[in-house]
Structures are given as C-alpha cells and as structure tokens.
Amino acid sequence: MSRLVVDQVSKTFGHAPVLDAIDLDVADGSATAVVGSSGCGKTTLLRVIAGFENPDAGTVSIGGEVVTRQGFSVPPHRRAIGYVAQDGALFPHLTVGQNIAYGLGGGLGGKRKHREHIAELLEMVSLDPSYADRRPHQLSGGQQQRVALARAMARKPKVMLLDEPFSALDTGLRAATRQAVAETLRAAGMTSILVTHDQEEALSFADQVAVMCSGRFTQVGTPEEVYAAPADLFTAGFLGDTVLLDATIGTETAETVLGRIPVQVNAPTGTGAVMMRPEQLLARSVTDGHPGRATVRALEFRGADVVLTLDLDGCPEPIQVRRVSVDAPAVGDRVDLEVLGAAVAFTSEQCTAAGRASGSGATSTGMTVPDAVSAV
C-alpha cells in the first residue's frame, strides 16, 4: 500500500509562513494535482514530502509509515519516493541507458544485468529500447521527460512526485507527454502528486485536485467537483473563466438579469451573486423579431469554438461565453441566452471577501469575473 497522508504540515521561512497546517490524503494508486500560482507553497509541499525540507509541524506518512514528524525525519533516499523535476535533470554526459541505470543503483556503466530492465522501463514510457544508446541532447523535450520518469521509476518507488515536469514543453508536446506519463503511472498503479500552475493540466491529469492559495488549500476534490462546484470565488476564477452576475438567491433558483435560473443544492439564500462557466451560457441568434438579451460586441475564432463578448441587457460590463463555431452569431447580432445546468451561488460577504483577498475590493459586477477572482 502506498497511501500518502499529509497531516497539519506547516513550514515557515524566516517570518514568512509558506505552508499553513496543510492536510492532504492521496489514495493508494491515485493521482493528485496540486495547482496554484507561483509562490503559493506547492513546491515547498513537494519538497517536504520528498524529505528535502523538514516541516515546522505536522506529519507525513507513506503506506502507514510516518516519514516526518517533529524531531524525526526519514532521509530522502529511504522514503521510496521518485522525483521528476521541471527540466528532467538528465546527466548530459551519459546515454539514456546509463541515466536509467543510475536510477537502478547500478552506477554509471550501464551494466549488462540492467539491459533488459532498462528496455522494459523505456517501453513503459512509450520509448523504443534503441533509445538507450542515445544522448539526452538527441531527444526532444518530451522524450527527455519520459526518460526522467523511467529513471525515477527504476527503483520502484511507492510515490512519484512530479514538479511541473511539462511546463517547458510546447503546447502540443505538453499534452502528449502528459497523457503518456499519466497512462504510465496509472498502469503501474503508482501513487503520484503533480505540482503545476496550469489549470487544464491539473484537471486532465489527476483523480483529485487540490487548489492552493497562500499556503493553504481552498478546496480539494475531484476535477469535476472543483471546476463545477467551487467552494469560493478564488477557486472558481483560478480554475477557469467565469461569468458572475448579481442575484437574489432563493432555495432552488436565483433572480438575475437573465431571469430565474437554477442554483446548486443547499445554496445560500439572500442577496449575492451567481457564478457560471462561459460554456453554460448557450448563445443563439434571435429571429422573428424576438428582442433577445444581448448584443455581440466581439468574436474570437478559435477553430472548433468561438468566444463571444456580449453586451448583456441590464449589465454594466460585458460578459464572455463560448460556443461551437459552426453557424456562430456575427458581431452586431442580437442573441438570446439559455443557461445549461445550475449556477453556483455566493453571498455578498463571500464576494466582498474575494475582493479583499486580491486587494481590489471588487464584488459581483454582472461581468466576467473581476480582477479579484479572475483566472491566472
């Protein structure tokens, strides 16, 4: 078993708290993504788990065995943890096979007894065994990261830690490498944590997503939960574009400039705002003299879909919605809007708190979520 449990872990550098009583439970064989902006503490958390940093308080356990507590720390090389850094950190003067052999603990010589194991590890990360004779500079960035993963997996760790391993790759290569790595870890049944600042990467890679802000988790849940039902406006805005509308919230619906729309179960009642994702608003050009609810101000073509900037009747600021590009409305068209699914309701106090947290003081404005909670 390789369940990873982080319990009330805190870490301060100087007088600056970096981790503030962090709790995280990663099930055996599952993948968790820790996502947050630069400086929020996510890499420090990874370093504490790996044993490169000692926490000021709290415990870390792997497979039921405590590896860190106050006054006690298992050395990094004895924690059965694999670590893949952002740049892969391959030895440039060694062949691919020798790099992996180093992970096997067989020195730098690529001993014959390791050849078969090296070939198996290369195949595990979707590379042909012939790559063993190449040098790192002869590989693409994605191939280098796969070799780094193979080297980390060579010792059969209980937990794999991935510190922004795809961030230096271009968009297409990043997606392909991410999928290959995720499939490799899943096939091996390995418990893993991915640290990233890329929201799409976190949502597509992991079984569980933990959103971090200023050394604390704002929400931990499945990708679907944290995206569709964020616990607060920071989490909502960090994980994707949002549309925020002033609302009077009831038990099942809310009154907005779009009329009465459904809200999530157990929504707070009273004055506040409702949040929707842009894809929840279906924009259709109006016909037969129907007045519509908005005018298309601008259109951004993205191939399969388009982003429409709309002047919504009754709102002081424009909103943005996404829809398929086939037969999309044109700039200047009047459109009607249909809400798909339920909106997430927030109280006025929650909106104000989100504004204070960002330093802007912004509250709900009837526009794409303000700077206070916009996607990073």
C-alpha positions as CSV (number, residue, x, y, z in Angstrom):
1,M,0.0,0.0,0.0
2,S,1.3,3.5,-0.8
3,R,-1.3,5.9,0.5
4,L,0.2,9.3,1.2
5,V,-1.1,11.3,4.1
6,V,-0.1,14.9,4.9
7,D,-1.4,15.9,8.3
8,Q,-1.3,19.5,9.6
9,V,2.0,20.3,7.9
10,S,3.4,23.8,8.4
11,K,6.6,25.5,7.2
12,T,7.9,29.0,7.6
13,F,11.0,30.6,6.0
14,G,12.2,33.4,8.2
15,H,9.0,35.2,9.2
16,A,7.0,34.2,6.2
17,P,4.6,31.2,6.5
18,V,4.7,29.1,3.4
19,L,2.6,26.1,4.4
20,D,-0.2,26.7,6.9
21,A,-1.5,23.5,8.5
22,I,-1.8,21.6,5.2
23,D,-3.9,18.4,5.1
24,L,-3.8,16.1,2.0
25,D,-4.9,12.5,1.6
26,V,-3.8,10.7,-1.6
27,A,-5.3,7.3,-2.0
28,D,-3.2,4.3,-3.0
29,G,-2.6,4.2,-6.7
30,S,-4.3,7.5,-7.4
31,A,-3.0,10.8,-8.9
32,T,-3.5,14.2,-7.2
33,A,-2.7,17.5,-8.8
34,V,-1.7,20.4,-6.5
35,V,-2.4,23.6,-8.5
36,G,-1.7,27.2,-7.6
37,S,0.1,30.3,-8.7
38,S,3.8,30.9,-8.3
39,G,4.9,31.3,-4.7
40,C,1.8,29.8,-3.1
41,G,3.7,27.0,-1.4
42,K,3.1,24.0,-3.7
43,T,6.7,23.2,-4.5
44,T,7.6,23.5,-0.8
45,L,4.9,21.0,0.0
46,L,6.5,18.6,-2.5
47,R,10.0,19.1,-1.0
48,V,8.6,18.4,2.5
49,I,7.1,15.1,1.2
50,A,10.3,14.2,-0.5
51,G,12.4,15.0,2.5
52,F,14.3,17.9,1.1
53,E,12.8,20.2,3.6
54,N,11.7,19.4,7.2
55,P,8.3,20.9,8.3
56,D,8.0,23.0,11.4
57,A,4.9,21.0,12.5
58,G,2.8,18.1,11.3
59,T,3.4,14.7,9.9
60,V,3.8,12.9,6.5
61,S,3.2,9.2,6.2
62,I,3.5,6.8,3.3
63,G,1.8,3.4,3.3
64,G,1.0,3.9,7.0
65,E,4.7,4.6,7.9
66,V,5.5,8.1,9.3
67,V,8.4,9.5,7.4
68,T,8.3,13.0,9.0
69,R,7.2,14.2,12.4
70,Q,8.6,16.7,14.9
71,G,12.1,15.7,15.7
72,F,12.2,12.8,13.3
73,S,12.7,12.6,9.5
74,V,13.5,9.6,7.3
75,P,16.3,10.6,4.8
76,P,15.0,11.3,1.3
77,H,16.8,8.2,-0.2
78,R,15.0,5.9,2.2
79,R,11.5,7.2,1.6
80,A,10.8,5.1,-1.6
81,I,9.9,8.3,-3.5
82,G,10.6,9.1,-7.1
83,Y,11.1,12.7,-8.1
84,V,10.8,14.2,-11.6
85,A,11.9,17.9,-11.8
86,Q,10.8,20.5,-14.3
87,D,13.7,20.0,-16.7
88,G,14.1,16.3,-16.2
89,A,17.7,16.8,-14.9
90,L,19.2,14.1,-17.0
91,F,23.0,13.7,-16.9
92,P,24.1,15.2,-20.3
93,H,27.4,13.2,-20.5
94,L,25.6,9.8,-20.1
95,T,23.5,7.8,-22.5
96,V,19.8,7.3,-21.9
97,G,20.5,3.8,-20.7
98,Q,23.2,5.0,-18.3
99,N,20.9,7.6,-16.9
100,I,18.3,4.9,-16.2
101,A,20.9,2.6,-14.9
102,Y,21.8,5.3,-12.4
103,G,18.3,5.1,-11.2
104,L,18.6,1.4,-10.8
105,G,21.6,1.9,-8.5
106,G,24.0,0.1,-10.8
107,G,26.4,3.0,-11.2
108,L,27.2,4.9,-14.3
109,G,28.3,2.0,-16.5
110,G,25.1,0.6,-17.8
111,K,25.8,-2.9,-16.6
112,R,24.7,-5.9,-18.7
113,K,22.4,-7.2,-16.0
114,H,20.4,-4.0,-16.3
115,R,19.9,-4.0,-20.0
116,E,16.7,-6.0,-20.0
117,H,15.3,-3.9,-17.2
118,I,16.3,-0.7,-19.0
119,A,14.5,-1.9,-22.1
120,E,11.3,-2.6,-20.1
121,L,11.4,0.8,-18.5
122,L,11.8,2.5,-21.9
123,E,8.8,0.6,-23.2
124,M,6.9,1.5,-20.1
125,V,7.2,5.2,-21.0
126,S,6.5,4.6,-24.7
127,L,10.1,4.8,-26.0
128,D,11.8,2.1,-28.1
129,P,14.6,0.3,-26.3
130,S,17.0,1.5,-29.0
131,Y,16.8,4.9,-27.3
132,A,19.1,3.5,-24.6
133,D,22.2,4.4,-26.8
134,R,21.2,8.0,-27.4
135,R,22.4,11.0,-25.5
136,P,19.9,13.4,-23.9
137,H,20.6,16.2,-26.4
138,Q,19.5,13.8,-29.2
139,L,16.0,13.6,-27.6
140,S,13.0,16.0,-27.8
141,G,11.9,17.7,-24.6
142,G,9.0,15.3,-24.2
143,Q,11.3,12.3,-24.7
144,Q,13.7,13.6,-22.1
145,Q,10.9,13.9,-19.6
146,R,9.9,10.3,-20.3
147,V,13.4,9.2,-19.7
148,A,13.5,11.1,-16.4
149,L,10.3,9.3,-15.4
150,A,11.8,5.9,-16.4
151,R,14.8,6.7,-14.2
152,A,12.6,7.7,-11.3
153,M,10.5,4.5,-11.7
154,A,13.6,2.3,-11.9
155,R,13.8,2.0,-8.1
156,K,10.1,1.1,-7.9
157,P,9.1,3.9,-5.6
158,K,5.9,3.9,-3.6
159,V,5.1,7.5,-4.5
160,M,6.0,9.6,-7.6
161,L,6.4,13.4,-7.2
162,L,6.2,15.5,-10.4
163,D,7.3,19.1,-10.0
164,E,5.9,21.0,-13.1
165,P,7.5,18.4,-15.4
166,F,5.7,19.6,-18.6
167,S,5.9,23.4,-18.2
168,A,8.9,23.8,-20.5
169,L,7.3,21.9,-23.4
170,D,5.3,23.5,-26.2
171,T,1.5,23.1,-26.1
172,G,1.1,20.0,-28.4
173,L,4.1,18.2,-26.9
174,R,3.0,19.0,-23.4
175,A,-0.4,17.4,-23.9
176,A,1.0,14.3,-25.5
177,T,3.7,13.9,-22.8
178,R,1.2,14.5,-20.0
179,Q,-1.1,11.8,-21.4
180,A,1.8,9.3,-21.8
181,V,3.1,10.0,-18.2
182,A,-0.4,9.7,-16.7
183,E,-1.1,6.4,-18.5
184,T,2.3,5.0,-17.4
185,L,1.7,5.9,-13.7
186,R,-1.8,4.5,-13.9
187,A,-0.7,1.3,-15.5
188,A,2.0,0.9,-12.8
189,G,-0.6,1.5,-10.0
190,M,1.7,4.2,-8.6
191,T,0.5,6.9,-6.2
192,S,1.5,10.3,-7.6
193,I,1.4,14.0,-7.0
194,L,1.7,16.6,-9.8
195,V,2.5,20.2,-8.9
196,T,1.5,22.6,-11.6
197,H,0.3,26.2,-12.2
198,D,-1.6,25.0,-15.3
199,Q,-5.3,24.6,-14.5
200,E,-6.1,22.5,-17.6
201,E,-3.1,20.2,-16.8
202,A,-4.4,19.6,-13.3
203,L,-7.9,18.9,-14.3
204,S,-7.0,16.4,-17.1
205,F,-4.2,14.6,-15.2
206,A,-5.5,13.8,-11.8
207,D,-8.2,11.9,-9.9
208,Q,-8.1,14.6,-7.2
209,V,-7.3,18.3,-7.5
210,A,-6.1,20.5,-4.6
211,V,-6.2,24.2,-5.2
212,M,-3.6,26.2,-3.2
213,C,-3.5,29.8,-2.2
214,S,-1.1,31.4,0.2
215,G,0.0,28.1,1.8
216,R,-3.5,26.7,2.3
217,F,-5.9,24.6,0.2
218,T,-9.0,26.4,-0.7
219,Q,-10.6,23.2,-2.0
220,V,-9.7,19.5,-2.5
221,G,-11.9,17.3,-4.6
222,T,-12.4,15.5,-7.9
223,P,-11.7,17.6,-11.0
224,E,-15.4,17.7,-11.8
225,E,-16.2,18.9,-8.3
226,V,-13.7,21.7,-8.0
227,Y,-14.5,23.0,-11.5
228,A,-18.3,22.8,-11.5
229,A,-18.9,23.5,-7.8
230,P,-16.0,25.7,-6.5
231,A,-16.1,26.4,-2.8
232,D,-15.2,30.1,-3.2
233,L,-14.7,32.7,-5.8
234,F,-10.9,32.4,-5.8
235,T,-11.1,28.7,-6.7
236,A,-13.8,29.4,-9.3
237,G,-11.7,32.1,-11.0
238,F,-8.4,30.2,-10.7
239,L,-9.7,27.1,-12.4
240,G,-11.2,28.7,-15.4
241,D,-13.1,31.6,-16.9
242,T,-16.3,32.6,-15.1
243,V,-19.4,34.7,-15.5
244,L,-20.5,36.4,-12.3
245,L,-24.0,38.0,-12.1
246,D,-25.7,39.9,-9.3
247,A,-28.6,37.9,-8.0
248,T,-31.3,37.5,-5.4
249,I,-30.8,33.8,-4.3
250,G,-33.7,31.5,-3.3
251,T,-33.6,27.9,-2.2
252,E,-33.6,26.4,-5.7
253,T,-33.4,29.4,-8.1
254,A,-31.9,32.9,-8.3
255,E,-33.3,36.0,-9.9
256,T,-30.8,37.7,-12.3
257,V,-30.8,39.8,-15.4
258,L,-31.2,36.5,-17.3
259,G,-34.4,35.8,-15.4
260,R,-34.8,33.0,-13.0
261,I,-32.0,30.4,-13.2
262,P,-31.4,27.2,-11.2
263,V,-28.7,27.2,-8.5
264,Q,-26.9,24.3,-6.7
265,V,-28.4,22.3,-3.9
266,N,-28.1,24.0,-0.5
267,A,-27.3,27.4,-2.0
268,P,-27.1,30.3,0.4
269,T,-30.1,32.5,0.2
270,G,-30.3,36.3,0.1
271,T,-28.5,38.9,-1.9
272,G,-25.3,37.9,-3.6
273,A,-24.1,36.6,-7.0
274,V,-24.2,33.5,-9.1
275,M,-21.3,32.1,-11.0
276,M,-21.4,30.1,-14.2
277,R,-18.8,28.9,-16.7
278,P,-18.9,30.5,-20.1
279,E,-19.9,27.2,-21.7
280,Q,-23.0,27.1,-19.6
281,L,-24.5,30.1,-21.5
282,L,-25.8,29.0,-24.9
283,A,-26.0,32.0,-27.2
284,R,-28.3,31.8,-30.2
285,S,-29.1,34.5,-32.8
286,V,-32.7,35.7,-32.4
287,T,-35.2,35.6,-35.3
288,D,-38.8,36.7,-36.0
289,G,-38.4,40.0,-34.2
290,H,-37.5,38.5,-30.8
291,P,-35.7,41.2,-28.8
292,G,-33.0,38.9,-27.4
293,R,-31.0,39.6,-24.3
294,A,-27.6,40.7,-25.6
295,T,-25.7,42.1,-28.5
296,V,-22.5,40.5,-29.8
297,R,-19.7,43.1,-29.3
298,A,-16.7,41.0,-30.4
299,L,-16.0,37.4,-31.6
300,E,-12.7,35.5,-31.2
301,F,-12.4,32.5,-33.5
302,R,-10.6,29.5,-32.0
303,G,-11.3,26.8,-34.6
304,A,-13.7,24.4,-33.1
305,D,-15.3,27.1,-30.9
306,V,-15.6,30.8,-30.6
307,V,-15.6,33.2,-27.7
308,L,-18.3,35.8,-27.9
309,T,-18.1,39.1,-26.0
310,L,-21.6,40.2,-25.3
311,D,-23.2,43.4,-24.1
312,L,-25.9,41.9,-21.8
313,D,-29.0,44.0,-21.3
314,G,-29.1,45.3,-17.7
315,C,-25.3,44.7,-17.0
316,P,-22.8,47.5,-16.7
317,E,-20.0,45.4,-18.1
318,P,-19.7,42.8,-21.0
319,I,-19.6,39.0,-20.4
320,Q,-18.0,36.3,-22.4
321,V,-19.5,33.0,-23.5
322,R,-18.1,30.1,-25.5
323,R,-20.0,28.1,-28.2
324,V,-19.2,25.9,-31.2
325,S,-18.0,27.9,-34.2
326,V,-20.5,26.3,-36.7
327,D,-23.1,28.9,-37.6
328,A,-22.0,31.3,-34.8
329,P,-23.6,34.7,-34.4
330,A,-21.8,37.7,-36.0
331,V,-20.7,40.9,-34.4
332,G,-23.7,43.2,-34.0
333,D,-26.2,40.3,-33.9
334,R,-28.8,40.2,-31.1
335,V,-28.7,36.8,-29.2
336,D,-30.8,35.0,-26.7
337,L,-29.1,33.1,-23.8
338,E,-30.1,29.7,-22.4
339,V,-28.5,28.6,-19.1
340,L,-27.3,25.0,-19.1
341,G,-27.1,23.3,-15.7
342,A,-27.1,25.0,-12.3
343,A,-25.2,28.2,-11.3
344,V,-23.1,28.3,-8.1
345,A,-24.4,30.9,-5.6
346,F,-22.2,33.1,-3.4
347,T,-23.3,35.6,-0.7
348,S,-22.4,39.2,-0.8
349,E,-20.0,38.6,2.0
350,Q,-18.2,35.9,0.0
351,C,-17.9,38.3,-3.0
352,T,-16.5,41.1,-0.8
353,A,-14.1,38.7,0.9
354,A,-12.8,37.6,-2.5
355,G,-12.2,41.2,-3.5
356,R,-10.3,41.9,-0.2
357,A,-8.2,38.8,-0.7
358,S,-7.0,40.2,-4.0
359,G,-6.5,43.7,-2.8
360,S,-9.0,45.2,-5.2
361,G,-12.2,45.3,-3.1
362,A,-14.2,44.1,-6.1
363,T,-17.5,42.4,-5.6
364,S,-20.0,40.9,-8.0
365,T,-20.4,43.1,-11.1
366,G,-22.5,41.3,-13.6
367,M,-19.4,40.7,-15.8
368,T,-16.8,38.1,-16.5
369,V,-15.3,37.6,-13.0
370,P,-13.4,40.7,-11.9
371,D,-9.7,41.0,-11.3
372,A,-10.2,39.9,-7.8
373,V,-11.0,36.4,-8.8
374,S,-10.0,36.1,-12.5
375,A,-8.2,33.1,-13.9
376,V,-4.4,33.3,-13.5
